[in-house]
Amino acid sequence: MLARSQSDFKGGDEAGAMELEFGLFDTLPHEGTLADPASVYEQHIADAALSEQLGFRYYFFIEHQNARFPVITSPAVYLTALAAATQTLRFGAMVFQLPMHHPIRLAQDTAMLDQLSRGRLEFALGYGTRAPEFAPWKTNFGKRREIGVEVMDVVLEAWTKTEFSYEGEFFSFDRAAPQPAPYQKPHPPVWVGGHSPTSIEYAAKNNFHFAQNLDAENTIAQKFDLYHERLKAYAHPGPARRTMMVRHVHVAETDDQARREAEPYMLEGILGHGGVVRAQNLREEEKTPEMLEMARLFLETAKSYDFWIDEGLAIVGSPDTVARRIHEQQARCGFDIFLTHMQISSMPYELNRRSVRLFGERVIPQFRAPVAVA
């Protein structure tokens, strides 16, 4: 593996996290079919542009392949259109599903995207947790981590060298000449979206940023603590690494209204009815400790609104309540970036867009330092 210093990053890593930053974690509706993809993509790109205007700094979604629900399967293509519709928003797939990609093709596509956006790409890596997504392509689910690590090694080589050779277990190249290089130097910020101690160690060893979602608040706090402990042990030079938290959020004018609007959709489960079915039918090869814990959360969130709130899986309320709870969660977990996941299962589009507006107009300003008056 290639452990790299990122002390000379430009773009997203140039300034440390002076204050909490916010982003939008976007998903297509979990239920139903994608009958009109062009219109759906157009609307979500427009939503990203709106989030930029409202003060959100980041925009992410997740890649899936061979899924039986609407997903983004071509992240670099989608993000190129999004880049053209925005000016300052930083964006990425959280995560690129590395075992599903040819590494040089991925490196070139993302470097081109970074150039076209003039350095706004945030690159997040992951391996995938759904065995049925791997089977149609005859990709080895049991080797997904090993494949993904090799893909990332090649991507880093392709981003930083005009020519290189590589000999691995899964990929082999002789005098490959990738282009272009990324706009950000030496390359875009790299994030790990992982859950296991092995992924935490990998992120810390390679001096990558670290992101979390789905787990209960106390579990995430422990994982962030371990990540920072391992980073300290490696003593990498350069700016501090960042951490990111993704939480479901719903904002309305009052606490009662917010709960009334959100609760019916929360009780479909954290990933909707499909997530509940998945939790009940994990394959043997998927039953890692981390996935078994997530399956428990998927099932419990379909039973109880209070479980969502008590475990810190969702923040629901008026703008003041939401701001206060984010402050409290940040104090307990210690994250630098907070991504709001407004699409709660099958919640109607207009309802979650209203929540996005309220968050941008009345929550984000509560985290901005007042301007000193001379």
Wavefront OBJ file of the C-alpha trace (Angstrom):
o trace
v 0.000 0.000 0.000
v 1.096 3.581 -0.607
v 1.156 5.762 2.492
v 1.330 9.381 1.355
v 1.802 12.726 3.011
v -0.893 15.226 2.067
v 0.843 18.269 3.522
v 0.832 20.155 0.219
v -2.840 19.711 -0.649
v -4.582 22.597 -2.345
v -8.319 23.027 -2.562
v -10.331 21.168 0.047
v -7.376 20.522 2.371
v -5.776 23.944 2.256
v -7.591 25.366 5.257
v -8.287 23.461 8.442
v -11.796 23.041 9.775
v -12.308 26.383 11.508
v -16.014 25.766 11.980
v -18.511 23.008 11.355
v -19.277 22.644 7.647
v -22.443 21.202 6.145
v -23.349 19.107 3.169
v -26.239 17.309 1.551
v -26.216 13.517 1.289
v -28.553 12.800 -1.598
v -30.339 9.591 -2.523
v -32.910 8.682 -5.096
v -36.172 7.393 -3.583
v -35.737 3.854 -2.252
v -39.127 2.607 -3.389
v -40.642 2.386 -6.867
v -39.016 2.474 -10.277
v -37.046 5.141 -12.077
v -39.564 5.738 -14.862
v -38.098 9.050 -16.082
v -34.357 9.068 -15.279
v -33.555 12.265 -17.206
v -36.044 14.323 -15.205
v -34.980 12.783 -11.888
v -31.287 13.481 -12.529
v -32.092 17.017 -13.667
v -34.095 17.702 -10.507
v -31.411 16.353 -8.183
v -28.714 18.402 -9.911
v -30.955 21.453 -9.482
v -31.251 20.526 -5.802
v -27.462 20.462 -5.514
v -27.296 23.961 -7.023
v -29.954 25.106 -4.541
v -28.019 23.630 -1.625
v -24.978 25.618 -2.738
v -27.036 28.824 -2.675
v -28.340 27.935 0.798
v -24.860 27.636 2.292
v -24.171 23.913 2.031
v -20.535 23.302 1.112
v -20.625 19.596 0.184
v -22.783 17.219 -1.820
v -22.448 13.424 -1.777
v -24.362 10.306 -2.793
v -23.485 6.604 -2.834
v -22.669 4.380 -5.797
v -24.415 1.013 -6.207
v -24.289 -1.565 -8.987
v -26.827 -4.278 -9.837
v -29.287 -2.866 -7.300
v -33.016 -3.449 -7.476
v -33.834 0.134 -6.519
v -33.016 3.507 -8.154
v -29.334 4.361 -7.768
v -26.470 6.311 -9.335
v -24.367 3.768 -11.231
v -22.041 6.181 -13.108
v -20.795 8.623 -10.480
v -18.207 10.470 -12.568
v -20.690 11.117 -15.377
v -23.368 12.358 -13.009
v -20.906 14.544 -11.104
v -19.613 16.126 -14.302
v -23.117 17.405 -15.038
v -23.417 18.556 -11.437
v -20.081 20.376 -11.658
v -21.331 22.359 -14.650
v -24.415 23.449 -12.676
v -22.514 24.674 -9.584
v -19.647 27.027 -8.806
v -18.319 26.378 -5.300
v -19.914 23.128 -4.117
v -17.468 20.323 -3.299
v -18.789 16.911 -4.218
v -18.190 13.215 -4.603
v -19.560 9.729 -4.358
v -19.590 8.594 -0.754
v -18.389 6.076 -1.794
v -16.949 4.993 -5.124
v -17.344 1.210 -4.974
v -13.720 0.406 -5.834
v -13.943 -3.315 -6.695
v -16.409 -2.416 -9.461
v -13.939 -0.151 -11.296
v -10.962 -0.494 -13.609
v -8.388 1.525 -11.625
v -6.791 3.559 -14.424
v -10.170 4.299 -15.968
v -11.393 5.463 -12.547
v -8.272 7.571 -11.989
v -8.603 9.267 -15.383
v -12.353 9.849 -15.086
v -12.018 11.435 -11.650
v -8.953 13.472 -12.626
v -10.885 14.809 -15.627
v -13.797 15.631 -13.321
v -11.429 17.424 -10.944
v -10.047 19.459 -13.849
v -13.492 20.353 -15.222
v -14.639 21.489 -11.765
v -11.335 23.295 -11.071
v -10.575 21.237 -8.004
v -13.887 20.524 -6.298
v -13.789 16.716 -6.165
v -13.707 14.867 -2.844
v -12.818 11.227 -3.520
v -14.301 8.659 -1.134
v -13.500 4.964 -1.316
v -15.365 1.897 -0.153
v -15.741 -1.730 -1.102
v -19.439 -2.570 -0.897
v -21.511 -4.638 1.538
v -24.092 -6.315 -0.708
v -23.070 -9.697 -2.094
v -25.895 -9.665 -4.718
v -24.321 -6.571 -6.305
v -21.102 -8.495 -6.984
v -22.529 -11.782 -8.270
v -23.831 -10.594 -11.697
v -20.370 -9.313 -12.633
v -18.691 -12.436 -11.184
v -16.604 -10.187 -8.946
v -15.262 -11.936 -5.853
v -17.235 -10.557 -2.896
v -14.942 -12.297 -0.424
v -11.916 -10.504 -1.913
v -13.553 -7.096 -2.223
v -11.269 -5.410 0.307
v -8.104 -6.771 -1.304
v -9.336 -5.726 -4.759
v -10.321 -2.286 -3.469
v -6.966 -1.651 -1.800
v -5.203 -2.531 -5.032
v -7.517 -0.273 -7.042
v -6.708 2.637 -4.704
v -2.966 1.987 -4.964
v -3.206 2.170 -8.752
v -5.402 5.282 -8.660
v -2.800 7.097 -6.529
v -0.056 6.086 -8.951
v -2.105 7.252 -11.940
v -2.948 10.575 -10.288
v 0.661 11.425 -9.425
v 2.808 9.962 -12.228
v 2.973 10.572 -15.965
v 4.039 6.946 -16.494
v 4.105 3.929 -14.211
v 4.163 0.147 -14.116
v 2.336 -1.978 -11.580
v 2.209 -5.664 -10.762
v -0.476 -6.828 -8.335
v -2.684 -9.803 -7.636
v -5.644 -8.388 -9.562
v -4.176 -5.722 -11.870
v -1.017 -5.437 -13.926
v 0.200 -2.507 -16.042
v 3.357 -1.814 -18.025
v 4.349 1.791 -18.662
v 0.804 3.090 -18.400
v 0.543 6.784 -19.295
v -2.581 8.192 -17.610
v -3.853 11.694 -18.238
v -4.860 14.228 -17.179
v -3.418 14.732 -13.735
v -5.935 16.043 -11.189
v -6.385 19.778 -10.726
v -5.754 19.485 -6.952
v -2.179 18.730 -5.981
v -0.984 16.146 -5.362
v -4.530 14.805 -5.823
v -8.094 15.260 -4.508
v -8.755 14.684 -0.800
v -9.290 10.966 -0.162
v -11.928 9.692 2.262
v -12.552 6.222 3.621
v -16.177 5.295 4.224
v -15.683 2.220 6.381
v -16.964 0.503 9.496
v -14.473 -2.160 10.559
v -11.286 -1.726 12.617
v -9.376 -2.821 9.502
v -10.845 0.075 7.493
v -10.081 2.520 10.302
v -6.470 1.322 10.401
v -6.234 1.623 6.611
v -7.535 5.204 6.704
v -5.133 6.214 9.463
v -2.089 4.497 7.935
v -2.641 6.203 4.590
v -3.526 9.574 6.138
v -6.971 9.579 4.541
v -10.032 11.364 5.918
v -12.724 9.236 7.574
v -16.528 9.264 7.191
v -19.327 7.490 9.038
v -23.044 6.841 8.580
v -25.748 4.384 9.687
v -24.139 3.360 12.996
v -25.525 4.496 16.347
v -24.014 7.646 17.796
v -22.017 5.966 20.578
v -20.527 3.488 18.103
v -19.474 6.281 15.754
v -17.899 8.205 18.640
v -15.802 5.127 19.452
v -14.766 4.711 15.836
v -13.738 8.360 15.512
v -11.738 8.004 18.743
v -9.929 4.944 17.368
v -9.270 6.721 14.066
v -7.717 9.730 15.813
v -5.708 7.446 18.102
v -4.252 5.597 15.117
v -3.582 8.853 13.235
v -1.638 10.114 16.237
v 0.407 6.914 16.289
v 1.413 7.378 12.639
v 2.288 11.061 13.192
v 1.756 12.102 9.573
v 3.024 15.576 8.674
v 0.727 18.244 7.303
v -2.805 19.431 8.070
v -5.076 17.469 10.391
v -7.383 14.913 8.791
v -11.128 15.531 8.814
v -14.065 13.428 9.935
v -17.550 13.418 8.470
v -20.894 12.322 9.935
v -24.044 11.510 7.936
v -27.399 11.713 9.745
v -31.031 11.699 8.670
v -32.498 15.134 9.332
v -35.943 16.652 9.094
v -36.691 20.291 9.898
v -40.082 21.969 10.236
v -41.352 25.114 11.924
v -42.006 23.340 15.238
v -40.870 20.145 16.933
v -44.381 18.702 16.796
v -44.767 19.431 13.106
v -41.357 17.942 12.299
v -42.166 14.702 14.102
v -45.627 14.517 12.560
v -44.169 14.903 9.070
v -41.176 12.586 9.486
v -42.344 9.755 11.744
v -44.440 7.784 9.210
v -41.466 7.572 6.843
v -38.950 6.868 9.617
v -41.037 3.840 10.584
v -40.378 2.368 7.150
v -36.844 1.804 8.464
v -33.538 3.541 7.978
v -33.217 2.220 4.406
v -36.911 1.805 3.725
v -38.782 -1.463 3.380
v -35.969 -2.828 1.228
v -33.526 -2.302 4.086
v -35.764 -4.271 6.436
v -35.990 -7.159 3.988
v -32.232 -7.062 3.512
v -31.630 -7.131 7.275
v -33.819 -10.210 7.560
v -32.021 -12.025 4.741
v -28.299 -11.430 5.124
v -26.191 -13.984 3.269
v -23.612 -15.917 5.243
v -20.723 -14.111 3.575
v -22.255 -10.764 4.587
v -22.517 -11.580 8.298
v -19.582 -9.596 9.620
v -19.926 -8.065 13.101
v -20.407 -4.657 11.512
v -23.132 -5.825 9.124
v -24.965 -7.745 11.856
v -25.059 -4.569 13.933
v -26.371 -2.584 10.976
v -29.030 -5.218 10.356
v -30.149 -4.778 13.965
v -30.436 -1.026 13.423
v -32.371 -1.505 10.184
v -34.932 -3.651 12.016
v -35.203 -1.474 15.124
v -35.709 1.740 13.172
v -38.769 0.186 11.531
v -40.313 -0.291 14.993
v -39.698 2.887 16.939
v -39.335 6.616 16.339
v -37.754 6.919 19.795
v -35.067 4.404 18.825
v -34.012 6.684 15.950
v -33.734 9.676 18.282
v -32.224 7.924 21.307
v -29.471 6.306 19.209
v -28.689 9.587 17.432
v -29.618 8.140 14.046
v -31.876 11.073 13.160
v -32.280 14.693 14.176
v -35.860 15.947 13.900
v -37.333 19.226 15.057
v -37.552 22.977 14.657
v -34.497 24.857 13.364
v -33.410 25.691 16.918
v -33.864 22.113 18.126
v -31.963 20.697 15.154
v -29.095 23.178 15.633
v -28.880 22.342 19.342
v -28.834 18.588 18.727
v -26.134 18.903 16.068
v -24.033 20.896 18.541
v -24.555 18.150 21.126
v -23.728 15.362 18.692
v -20.609 17.118 17.490
v -19.469 17.531 21.104
v -19.895 13.784 21.691
v -18.495 12.512 18.373
v -16.082 15.203 17.234
v -16.767 15.571 13.491
v -15.765 18.409 11.153
v -18.428 17.992 8.459
v -22.096 17.167 8.983
v -24.025 15.733 6.029
v -27.804 15.971 6.159
v -29.687 13.037 4.648
v -33.112 14.590 4.072
v -34.663 11.829 1.956
v -36.147 9.625 4.678
v -37.340 6.454 2.952
v -40.392 7.287 0.779
v -40.906 10.816 2.139
v -42.519 12.988 -0.581
v -40.109 15.119 -2.523
v -41.673 18.459 -1.585
v -41.514 17.637 2.120
v -37.808 16.934 2.158
v -37.034 19.932 -0.090
v -38.823 22.200 2.383
v -36.629 20.710 5.092
v -33.511 21.457 3.019
v -34.547 25.089 2.688
v -35.256 25.490 6.390
v -31.927 23.893 7.246
v -30.032 26.216 4.918
v -31.889 29.366 5.921
v -32.248 28.846 9.686
v -29.896 26.116 10.908
v -26.608 26.711 9.083
v -26.480 30.414 10.083
v -26.467 29.369 13.762
v -23.032 27.787 13.203
v -21.433 30.792 11.561
v -19.187 33.010 13.638
v -20.473 36.589 13.923
v -18.573 39.185 11.938
v -16.627 41.567 14.151
v -17.647 45.202 13.837
v -14.867 47.793 14.136
l 1 2 3 4 5 6 7 8 9 10 11 12 13 14 15 16 17 18 19 20 21 22 23 24 25 26 27 28 29 30 31 32 33 34 35 36 37 38 39 40 41 42 43 44 45 46 47 48 49 50 51 52 53 54 55 56 57 58 59 60 61 62 63 64 65 66 67 68 69 70 71 72 73 74 75 76 77 78 79 80 81 82 83 84 85 86 87 88 89 90 91 92 93 94 95 96 97 98 99 100 101 102 103 104 105 106 107 108 109 110 111 112 113 114 115 116 117 118 119 120 121 122 123 124 125 126 127 128 129 130 131 132 133 134 135 136 137 138 139 140 141 142 143 144 145 146 147 148 149 150 151 152 153 154 155 156 157 158 159 160 161 162 163 164 165 166 167 168 169 170 171 172 173 174 175 176 177 178 179 180 181 182 183 184 185 186 187 188 189 190 191 192 193 194 195 196 197 198 199 200 201 202 203 204 205 206 207 208 209 210 211 212 213 214 215 216 217 218 219 220 221 222 223 224 225 226 227 228 229 230 231 232 233 234 235 236 237 238 239 240 241 242 243 244 245 246 247 248 249 250 251 252 253 254 255 256 257 258 259 260 261 262 263 264 265 266 267 268 269 270 271 272 273 274 275 276 277 278 279 280 281 282 283 284 285 286 287 288 289 290 291 292 293 294 295 296 297 298 299 300 301 302 303 304 305 306 307 308 309 310 311 312 313 314 315 316 317 318 319 320 321 322 323 324 325 326 327 328 329 330 331 332 333 334 335 336 337 338 339 340 341 342 343 344 345 346 347 348 349 350 351 352 353 354 355 356 357 358 359 360 361 362 363 364 365 366 367 368 369 370 371 372 373 374
